[in-house]
Structure formats: structure tokens, C-alpha cells
Amino acid sequence: MYSKKIIALFLFLCFTVVGQQKITIDEMYNGTFRAQGMEELQSLKNTNQYTVLNADRQSRSMQIDLYDFATLKKVSTLIDTKAHKELSDGIDSYTFDAGEKMILLACNTNQIFRHSFTADYFLYDIASKKLRKLFDFQIQEPTFSPDGSMIAYAKENNLYVYNLASNQSTPITTDGQKNSIINGITDWVYEEEFAFVKAFDWSADSKKVAYIRFDETQVPEFSMSMFAKDLYPTMQTFKYPKAGENNAVVSLHIYNVNSNAVKNINLGNYKDFYIARMKWTNDANTLSAQVLNRHQNNLDLVFIDGNSGSAKVVLNEKDKAYVDVTDNLTFLKDNSFIWTSEKDGFNHIYLYDKNGKLKNQVTKGKWEVTNYYGLDEKTNTVFYQSVENGSINRDVYRIGLDGKNKVRLSQFTGTNAATFSPNFQYYINTFSSAAQPTKYTLNDAKFGKQVQVIENNEALAAKLKNYDLPAKEFFVLKTAKGIELNAWMIKPKDFDATKKYPVFMYQYSGPGSQQVNNEWNSTDDYWFMMLSQQGYIVACVDGRGTGFKGADFKKVTQLQLGKYEVEDQIDAAKAIGNYSFVDKARIGIFGWSYGGFMSSNCILKGNDVFKMAIAVAPVTNWRFYDSVYTERYMQTPQENASGYDDNSPINHVSKLKGKFLLIHGSGDDNVHVQNSMQMMEALIQANKQFDSQIYPDNNHGIYGGKTRIQLYTKMTNFIKENL
């Protein structure tokens, strides 16, 4: 018989082992830590309801379910895939017509680039419950006309209008050709850097379709070998304008549905320009376009008469660095409009009349508006998200259109986002913090009072208790130059201030970005916590050039990407190295994409500070990257050669002292593997030893199958061996 002391000791040891359960890389990617969400949440416009795409794992079916905003109760299931064998592969996304009587269902999606895809589309009539497949081929961006009688769509670089009554398609354009002419769909660089794919729009009266045409014939081509499993590799070739090279020539056109005629629009005396946004106003005869010069420091909001085609500039924005393009332009009933701008040094909301005359600056202060949600025109109340409660947090507010009676609606400190009901009576608040998994609640929109919890991820929180995870500690780091930077640190759970710990730094650092934010864990955070369980301190610092602290802080890096950002990471590492519990001889750094550009620079320019670095999919020379992104911050290489060359890591390889791991996907259409190949060759010719890994056919995200598990295992082993 065991003594009570032995039993107590046994129980204590069991509890301790359970309490110290270790995170594994397999768990990070097998769904163990996946939070419950509200997939494809859409607020309806005609009724005070919302829809969610739900999956039933037992029956392997998917449903679009309708809920009431006021009660959160399920009203009905609009469609269930188990009742339609044609939908056996599930629903990827869905859109309603304006009357919310029909649904377009996207299935069997085939990704093209980051945002673009083709899919099979089915049309579902909610009342009759009839489902029909639209075409026996895949299409892009099908969009209902406002009256619900037609669908405009793109196929193989041409635009079409499909009549629902006659089941007939009429071509709007016929000259579309791969790597030459694109109609109504953006080219690669617009999709990636202006973040939109659908370059066409219906007028409010359903009589016209405006679209942008891209002439890519003079844009240089980029080709990638795709190895797959074939005997011979295939080539993927697409138009990719690198910094200083020819962009696609864009033009604006209006198609008249009744006359089947196209009007070409003369926007004005622009040369080498971008049409960064285009959409019809509430006036069925007035089209808006946002025209940017190539330097992107001058933006004109242009109104075009749909009949005559005449164009006039109604608003102009200038900036000594660049003008940000957003989707916040919102037209009110009288065609006055909401606009956001950084012109006072911080991003704020402005109201203009229909002629572009400023009526009022709605929000003011040394803080940024981060999202514009909408205007309740019955009460003239604006709803928005901002960082007024600290740049690492997000809160939901309402304010009068006159700029008065501001109310903070969100109740908890962290990251809050809102989906409002059509009548602005309620909103679904999505909240999380570094300590709180994502929580969905129903709140009233007057004072933000919580009405009901929808999902709080208690099951995930309970599961995570077994891992006894360390906290993410936020603080402000002051460099030796006196610059204050937002930062966080994850220490081992059994942290002992008398010991010396190695530090692994993570950052992204790109213009306007943010990694130090009070939000629930990304997958990388679990990796960082796993590293802390293995005795590492993980730290992250947002240096100059990152966002949400005002235009001056963000735009200080203009014309010299990689100068101040690298200085700040090196200075931050030195400051952290002086902490009593840090081994300053064992500091490493990691980053992906822009972050890989940064970590490469840091191991080279900071070779006396960093012991090791990992760079995934890095830009190694800004001359290799695309025109829109690079020139926004650097102008062209012809204008700013030193800005490009002084801070590109490929030109500093002779400085390498520490351990360096370079990783890239060979099928990366965004940051081409050319960056790493030329970096490798430069390192080789400098007689520098380094480690590398190429992931065949993988794009910028490097994922699929066991890829992420293998990748993160490789990086973990590299850290353990070299830090």
C-alpha cells in the first residue's frame, strides 16, 4: 500500500506534467488551436438579418443560415448542400442580388493569384428553392445588376452580360487576350498592390457597365518553371512590371446595355497613371474614378457623365510622400460623399458635398481612423473603428456627422471590429486580445451595451490551460536615439530574472504595417510560445515606417526603404541586449517577405548584434520588385538609384558573420525566387557560408500538405542549433 505522501507527490507530478504540456508544430497546423468563427458573415441590406456559412461535419454538408439581429435566433436555412448533389463539394463563397431574393454560389474555386480566382457558379432562387448552374465553364467576378435581371462576368480577359430571363450572354468586349489585353479584371500588379480584382461596375439604373481596360503589351514578362510531377517542367508566364519598367496602359470605358455600344472616356491630360478605384455614384449617370500619378503623390477624384463621357476633377489630394488609396469613399443619398484622408497628419473622416466642396471634418485628433463602417442617414451618425485608445488597440465608435457626440461603443481593451445591422440598431462585435480568444457578441449600437454572447471560444481557452502558456507583455521600447517604439515580449513561463536568456526577434516592418497589436494569437504566436517553452525569449518591435501612429512616423522611410527600419531593429536589439536577463551574444531575428528583407539586412548591417537570422521569401534588391509598391515609397530606380542600392541586402553580403538561413518558394509570383537566387550567388562569390531551402512550386505563402510543418521544423532546428 502506498503512503499518502507518495500519492500526493504522484498527483503533484501528474498535475505539473499536464500543466506544462508542450506545443508541437504538428498541433499548430492540424487545427488543435483553431478558434471558432462566423464564416462568410454577411449583413443583409433589406431586412434586419444576417447570414453565416455553416458546416455540418457529421453530414459533411454546408448551409447558408439566416439569423435575426435582434434575437440572434436562426430564422431559416436558405440553402443546404445535402439537398443538392451538384453542391457536393461545398460552397466557397456567396453573394446576394440587391433584392436579396437570389444567391450566387461559388464552388470548386481555382486560385489564380492572391485575390483572383475562377469558379463554377450556381444561381439559387430562395423562394422557389431552384438551383441551376450558370455555365459549363468557370468565370470570374459575376455581379448582379441592381435590378436583378442580369449578371456581368469576366471570362478569359473579356466581359459579358448574361440575361437571366433569356439565358443568353452578350459580349461587352472581344479583344481580351492573355498577356496582352484584359477587360474588367485587374492585372497582376493592380490586384496585388491596389487590392482589387473586379474592375467593372453597374450603374444604379442597370443600364450601363463601366470597366477598366488593361493593355499589357509593353509590360515585360516574367516566367517561372513549375516542376510538379511531369517529365518536363512547364512555364508559367505573366506580365509583371518591375520598378521603373512599363506598366499596363489603362483606359476607362462605359458600355450601354440597350444600345450594345461602348463609349471611351477621356479622363484628362494624364500620362503614365493608375485608375486605383472606379465605381458609380448614387446618381445613375455619374461615375467616379480615382486617378493616381505614377509617383502616387497626387490623387484626383474624377466624376464622369455617363452619357456625354465628360470628366471633371471634384477633389484633389496631394502628399509629399504618397496618398493612400482606400475603399472608404461612400456616396450618400444626395451624392454628397464620405472620404478619409491623412491630410492633417492622421487618417480621419471628411464629408464633402456632391461637387467636392468640404462640408466638415468629422473626426479629429492625434490618432487614426482604421475602418469606416457606415452612416445611418436617419440620424446622421457615422460608425467607425479607430486607435484612439492606444495604437495597439482597436475600438468601435459612433459620432455625429457634424463631428459632435462621440461615443466609444466597444467595452473591452484589445481589438474590436463591427458588423452592423442594416438599420444600425445592432452590431456584431468581434473582440480579441493577446489574452482573450476571439469573442463574438451582439451589441446595441447606441451605447455599445452587450446584448448576448454568440461565441466566446471557451472550449479553446479551456484547452489552452493545459499548456500554461506565457503572456505576451506589451511595452514601449526607447532606443539610444530616444525613439519610442511599440514592442511585445514573450518570456518562458518559468522565467528567472537572474538567468541570461537568448532572444529571438520577429518583425515585418513594412510601410504602414503593424505586428505589435493587442489581438489574439496568429499561428506564428503559437510557434513563438513553443520557443519560449524551450528557453527562448521572443520579442517584436514595430520600428519607424510602421502604421497607426500618424503620417510622419509612417512616411519617414520615404525614398530609402530599409534604412531607418533596420536602424531601429538594430538599436532595439542593443537595448534588449542590455536587459539584465538577456544574453546579448545570443540575439537572432526572423521575418517573411518585407520582414525577410529586414532580417537579411539586420544580420549584415548589424553583424555585431545579431548571431543568426532567418529570411523567408525576402526582397533582396528593390529593383526586382513590382512598380506600384516599390515606386510608391522609392520612386523609380532611374530617379533614386542610391535609395535602391544602399539598403538592398544583396549589396552587403560581404558583411555576413552570423548564421543565415534563406528560404523561398520557387513558384512565388509576388517576390520572385530570383531575389534569393541572386542573393545566394552574391553570398557564394563573397565566399560566405549560409543555409538555404527552396520549396518547389510554392507561392509566397509556402503552404500545402506537410509543407508548413516541414518549414517550421527546419526553422526551429536552425534556431536551436545556432542561437
N, C-alpha and C positions, 0 to 999 in steps of 0.2 A: 504494500500500500504506500502511495506517495504522500509525503508530508504536505501540509498546507503551504509551506514556504516554497517548495518545489513547484506546486501547482500555480501559485501566484507568479513565480518567476517565468514559468512556461507561458502563462496568459499574457504577461507583460511583453515577453519576446514576440509572441504572435501579433500583439497589437502594434508593436514597434515595426515589425516587418510589413504589416498591412499599411501602416501609416506612412511608410517610406517607399511605397510602390513606385517603381521606376517607369518613366515614359520611354517607350520604344518608337523607333522610326516607323515600324510597321503600323503601330497604332495611329500615328499621325495621319496616315494615308488610307486606312481601312475603314474610316468612319467612326472610330471609337469616340472621338471628341466632337462629332458633328452636332451643331446646335439645331434645334427645331426652328423652322421659319414659316413664313407665309409666302409660298411660291406664286409668282406671277400675280401678285396682289394688284387689282385694278379698281379704282373708284369709278362707279358709273356716273353719268352726267345728267340723266333724266329722272332717276329715282334715287332716294337716299339709301343706296345699297352699294355693296362692293362684291367682287368675285375673287376667288382663290383657286388655283390649280392644285388639287389634292390627289395624292397617290394612295391606293389601297394595296399594300404589299401582299396581302393574303390572296386577293383575287387577281393581282397583277394588272389592275385597271387604273385609269385616271379619270377624274371628274372635274368639271368646272362647276364649282358650287357658288350659289348666290346667298349672301348674308345681308341682314338688316343692320345698318349702322347704329340705330338707337338701342337695339336689344342684343346685338351680336348673334342672334339666333339664325340658324340656317333656314332660308326661305324655300329653296329648292335646289335640285341638281339640274343644271341647264343641259349638260350632256355627260354621258358615261361611256367610256370607250368599250366597255364589255358588251354594250348593246350594238356595237358597230364593228364588225370584223375588219373593215377597212382601216380602223384605227388601232389595230393590234400592237403596233409598235409605239403607241402612246402619242401624246401631244407635246410638242416642244414649246409653242407659244400660241397666243391667240389675240385677235383684235375684233372689236365690235364695229358695226356701222353706226352712223350718227343717231339713228333711231333706236339703236340697241335691240334690234329685232333679229339680226343676223350676226353670225360669228365666222370669221375666217380662222381656220385651224392650220398651223404649220406643223408638218410631220416629216420624218426622215430627212432632217436638216443636214446639209453638206456645207461645212465651213469653207469659206474662201480665204479671207484674211481675218483680222482681229474682230471686226464687227459684221462683215458681209457674209452672206450665205445664200444658197439656193435651197428650196424645199418643195415638197409636194403640198398643195393647198386644197383643203376641203371647205365647202361652204355649207353652213348649218343654219337652217331656219328654226328658230326657237319655238315658234307657235306650232308649226306642223311637224316638228321633230324630223324633218327630212334632211338627209346628208347627201351631198354629191361632190365628187372630185372634180375640180375645175378643169384640169388639163392632164394629159398623159405625159407631160414633161414638167421639169422643175422650173420655177420662176423666182424672181426677186421682188421684194418690197410691194406686194399687192396692197392697194389702198382704195377703200370705198370712196365714191363720190359723195358729197354731203347729202344728196337726195337719195342715196342708197340704190340707185338704178344701174350704176356702172362700177367697174373696178379698173383702175390703171395699174399696170405692172410692167416690169422690165424682164427681157429675155435676150441673152446673148448680145448685150450692148444696144438694144433697141427698146423703144417704149411702145406700149399698146394700150388700147381701151377696150375692155370686154363688157358687152351689154348683157345684163343678167336676164333680160326678157327674151332676147333673140339667141342667146348663147353664141354670139359672134364677136370675134376680136377684130379690131381695126388698127392697123399700124399707124402710130404717130410719126415714127422715123423708120428709115430703111437703110441708112448708111452706116450703122453700127458695125464695127469690126474689131476683133481682138488686137490689142496693142496698137490701135490706130484711132478709132472714134468710139466714144462712149456717150450714150444719151440717157440722161435721167438717173444715172448711178455714178457716184464719185470714183475718181481714180485712186490708186493706192495711197498717195500722199495726202489727199484730202481726207480719206477715210481714217487714216492713222492720226493725223495731226489736227484736223478740224472736227474729227469725231462724228461724222455723219456719213450715211450711205445713200439714203433716198434723196436725190437731187431733183425732185419734181413735187408739185403741189397743186391741188384742186382749188379753183376759185369757189367762193361761198355759194354761188348760184349753180354750180356743177356744169357751167358752160365752157370753162377754159381749164387747160392744164399748162402751167408754166414749168419749164425744165431747163437745166444747165447742160450744155454740150461740152464735152472734153475732146479736144483734138490733141492726141498724144504723139503724132507722127514724128515730131522733132525731139521727143524726150528720149534720152539714152536708155537702152535696155539693160536689165540685169538678169543673169542666168544662174541657176543653181542646179547642180547634179542631184538627182533624187535616186538613192541606191535601192531602196525597197528590197524585194526578193527576186527581181528579174535578172536574167542573164546579163543584160546590158543596162547600165543606168539610163534614166530618162532625164530630160532637161526641162526645168520649169523656167520660163522666160516671161518677164513682165517689165513694164515701164516703171523706172524708179529715178526720179530727178534728185541727184546728189547736190550738195551745196554748190551754188554757183552755176549749175547746169540748167538747160532749158526745162521749164515747166510746161505742162499742158496749156494750150491756148483755150480759155474758157469763153463761152458766149451764152447769152440768155435768150430764151425763145418762149412764145406763147402759142399754144395750139387751141384752135377753136373747134369744139366738138361738132357743132351743127354744120359748119362750112367745110370741115376737114382741112383747114388751112393753117399754116404756121406763120407767125409774124416774128421776124428777127428784131431784137431790141438793141438799140444803140444806147448804151449806158452813159456815154460821155467820152471825154478825151483821156481815157485811162490806157496805160501801157504796162504790160507785164504785171497783171493784177490778179487778185483772187476774189471770187464770189463766195465769201465764207459762210453766208446764210442767205436763204431765199424762202419767202412764204407770203401768201396772200393775206391782206388785212381783212377786217370785218366788212369793209366796202368791197363788194364783189368785183368792182372794176379797178381796184388799186392793189398792185403787187409791191412788196417790199424786197429789197436786196441790200445786203451788207457787203460793200466793196472795199477791199484792203489793198494798199500798195504792197509791193514786194517786200519792203522793209518792215511792213506790218506796224508802222507807227502812225498811220493815217487811215481812219475808217470813215467811210461815208455811208449813212443810211439813205438809200435812194428809194423814192416812190415812183412807180411806173404806171401810166394809164393803160389799162388792159385793152382798150380799143385803138387808140392812136399810137401807143408804144412810146410816147414821150416820157422822159425821165427827168426828175429833179431831186437834188440833194436836200433832205429835210433836217438832217442832223450830221454834224461832223465831230469826230473825236480825234485828238492828236495826243501823242505822248513822246517824250524824249527817248524812251526805250521801245516799248511796244504797247499795242492796245489788245487787251484780252477779248476774245470772242466768246459769247455765252448763248444759251437758249432762253434767256430771261425776257427777251422782247415780247411783250404781251399787249395786244390791242383790246381796248375797251369798246363798249357799245357805240360810242360816238367817234371811234377811231383815234381818240387820244391814246397814248401808249405809256406803258411802264418800261423803264430802261435801267440797267445797272452800269455803273462806271466807277473807275478809280480816280477820277479827275481831282478829287480833293485829298488824294493820298491814301484813301481807304475805299474798298468796294462798297458802294451804297446804292440805294434805290431812288430813282428820279421819276417824276411824272411830267410828260410833255403833251401839249395839245396836238391835234391832228395835223398841224402844219409844222410841227417840230419846234415850237416855242416852249421853253422851260416854264412850267407852272409851279413846280415845287420839288425841293429835295426832301424826300420822305424820311429817310434815316440819316443820322449824323453821328459822328463820334470817332474816336481813335480805335476802331475795331472794324471787322469785316463782316458784311453780309455774305453768307456762304451758300444760301439757297433761297430762291424766291418761289413761294408756294402758290400764290394767287391772290386775287382781290374779290372780296364779297361786295359787289356793286350795290346791293341793297343797303348796306351800312357804311360803304366806303371804307372798309377795313382791309388792310394789307396783312398777309401772313407770310412769315419768312423765318429762316434759320440764320443764326449768327454766332460769332465767337466773343460776344460782349462779356461773357462770364469766364474769360480766360482763353487764350489762343489754342489751348489743347482740348478745349471742350466745345460742344455744340448745343445750343438751346433754341427752342421754338418760341417765337414772339408774334404778337399782333400789334398793329399800330394804325392809327387813322391815316387816311390818305393825305391829310393836312399835316402829318408829322407829329400829331399830339396823341395823348392817351395810350402810351406804350405799355404793354403788359407782357411779362415773361410767363409763358404758358407751361413750359416744362418744369418739373418739380425736382428732378434729381441731377446732380452734377456728374457729367460724363458726356456721352454722345447721344443726342436726341434728334430724331428725324420724324417727319409727319406725313401722313396721307389723309387729306381732308375729305369729308363727305361733300357731295355736290352743293348742299345748302350752307356749308361752312358752320354747321351746328356742332359737329363732332369731328374728331380726328383719331386715327390710329397712331399712337406714339411708339416708335421703335427706339428703345433705350438700351444702352450697354455702357459699361465702364471697364477699366482694366481689372476690376474685381468682380464684376457682375455680368454673367452671360446675358445674351440678348433677351430682352423682355418686351412683349407686345401688349399694349393696354389701350382701352378705349377711353378717351378723354373728351370733356366738353371744351368747345373752342372759345368760350367766353373768358374763363379764368384758368383753364387747364386742369380742372379737377378730374381725378381718375374716377371713371365710372365702373370699369370692370377690367380684370386681367384676362387677356386672351391666351397668352403663352408666356411662361416665365422661365422655362428651361430648368426647372427644379431637378429633373432627373439627371441632367448633365452636371449640375452643381453638386449633387449628391455623389455622383460617380467620381468627380474630381477630388472630393475629400479624401479618397483613398490614396491619392498621390501627394497630398500635403504640399501643394505647390507653393513656391515662393511668391512674394508680392512684387509687382512692378512699382518701383519707387520713382516718382516724378520729382524733379528739382530743376533749378536754374543754375547752369554752369557758367562761371565767369572766367574768361581766358586771361592770359597775362597781358593782352592788349586792352583789357577792360570790356570786352564784348560779352553781353549776356545772351546765352543760348539755352533753349529748352532741351531737357535731357531726361532720360529714364535709365534706371539700373536694376538689374535682377541679380540678387546675391544668392549664394547657396543657402538652403533652409537652415543649415547648421552653422551659419556664418559666425566666425570668431574674429573679432576686430584685432586680435593680437597676431593673427597669421597674415601671410602675404599671398595674395591670390593673383593668378593670371587673369587678364581681361580680354574679352573678345568683343570688338566693337562692330556694330551693324549700322548702316546708313544707306540712304538713296541719294538725297541731296540735290535732286533736280529742281529747276526753277518752279516755284510755286507749290512744291510738294510738301508733304508732312509725314514723318514717321513717329514723332513724339506726340501722340494723341491719346486721349483718355477713352479708349474703346476696347471692346472685348477682343480676345486673342485671335490673331490670324494663325495659320498653320505654323509659320515661322516662329511665333511666340512659344509654341509648344516645344519646338526644337531648342530655342534659347533656354527654356526651363529645363529641358533634358540636359543641356550642357551645364547648367547650374547644379544639377544633381550629381554631375561628375567633377565638380570642384572649380568651375569657372564662374567669374563674374561676367555678365553680358551687359553692355552699355550701348546707348544710342543717343546721338546728339544731332539736332537739326541746326546746321550752320547757316550762315548768311546765304541768301538766294532762295531759301525755302519760304513757304507761304504763310498767310493768315496773320502777319504782323505788320502789314502795311506795304505800300508800293515801294518805298525807299529800301526797306530791308530785303524785299524780294528782287528788286531790279539792280542792286548794287553790282551784280555779277555781269552786267551787260557788256558785251564785246570781249569778254575774257572768261568764258566758262572754264571752271577748274582751277582758278587762281584763289579767290577768297574762300571758296568751299573747301579746298584742300588745306589751305592755311588753318581754317577753323577746326578741321578734323585733327590735324597735327597738334595744334595748340590745345585742343580738348584732351587728346591723348596724354599730352605732357601734364596737364592739370590733374587728370585722373591718376597718372603715374606718381604724382606727389602725395596721393592719399596714403595714410599710414598702413592701410591694409592691402595695398596693391604692389605687386612685383613689377616695377617699371621696365624690367628687362624682358617681360613676357606679355606684350600687348600685340594683339592681332586685329585685323579688320576684314570685313566682308561686305560685298554689295553685288547687286544684279542690275544689268542694263546701265543706266546712268550711275548707279551705285558701284557697278563693276569698273566703269571709267574712273570713279573716285578711288576705289580701293587699289587699283593699279597705280594711280598717281601717288597715293599715300605711301605705298611700300617703296616707291622710287624717290620721291621728293622728301619723304620722311624716313629715310633708310636708317637713321639713328634712333628712331622712336618705335617703329613697328617691326616686330620679329617675323611676322608672317602675314600673308594676305590671300584671300580668295576672290577672284573676279569671275562672275558668271555673265556671259553674253555682253561683254563690255564694248562700248565705243572706244577705240584706241587712237583714232585720228578723226577729228570732226569733219575732215574733207570727205570721209567715207559715208557720212550720214545724210539724211534727206534735206531737201531745200527748205521746206516750210518750217520745220522745227529749228534747224540749225541757224538759219538766217534770221529768225525771229530774235534770237539772242546774240548773234555774232555778225550779222550782215554777211556778205559773200566772202569767200577766200580771196577773191581779187581785190576787195576793199580792205580786208582786215587779216592779211597773211600772218602777222605776228600773233594775233589773238588765237588763230587756229593752231599755230605750231608751238608756241611757248608752253601750252598747257596740255598737249596731247601726249599721253604716256609713251607712245611709240618712239618719241624723240628723247626719252630719258632713261632708256633701258640700261645704259652703262652704269647707272647709279644703284642697280639692284644688289642688295646684300642679303636680305632675308629670304625666307621660303615663300614661293609664289606658285599658286595653283590657278591655271587658266582654263575655263570651261566654256564650251559653246555648242549650240545645235547646228548641224550642217545645213538644215533646211530653214534657217532663220531668215524670213523675208523682211524683217524690220531692221535689226542690227546684223548685218551680213557677217557670215563666218570669215569673210575677207579681213575683218578687223583683227580677229585672233590669229589668223594665218600670217598676216604681215607682222603682228606683234611677236609671234613665235620666231619668224625669220630674223627680225631685229635682235631679239634676245640671243638667238643662235650666233649671229655674226658678232655680237658683243661678248661671245663666249661665256654666257650666263646660264647656269643650271636652273631649271624650273620644271614644274609638273603641269600636265595638261590632260584634258579629257574632251573628246568630241562625241556628241550624241547624234548618230546618223539620222538624217531626215527630220530631226526635231526642230520645231519652230522656236520663237523667242521664249515661250513658256516652259519648254523642256519637260514634258509630261506624257503620260500614257502607259498603261500596263504597269510594269515594275520600275519604270524609269525614275520617278521621284525617290523611291526607296533606295535605289542604287546610288543616285546622285547624292542624297543626304547622308548616306552611309559613307560614301567616299569623302565628303567634306568633313564629316565628324572624325573619321580616321586621320585625315590630314591635320586637323586641329590638335588631336590627341598626340600625334607624333611630333608636331612642330611648335606647340605652344605650351 
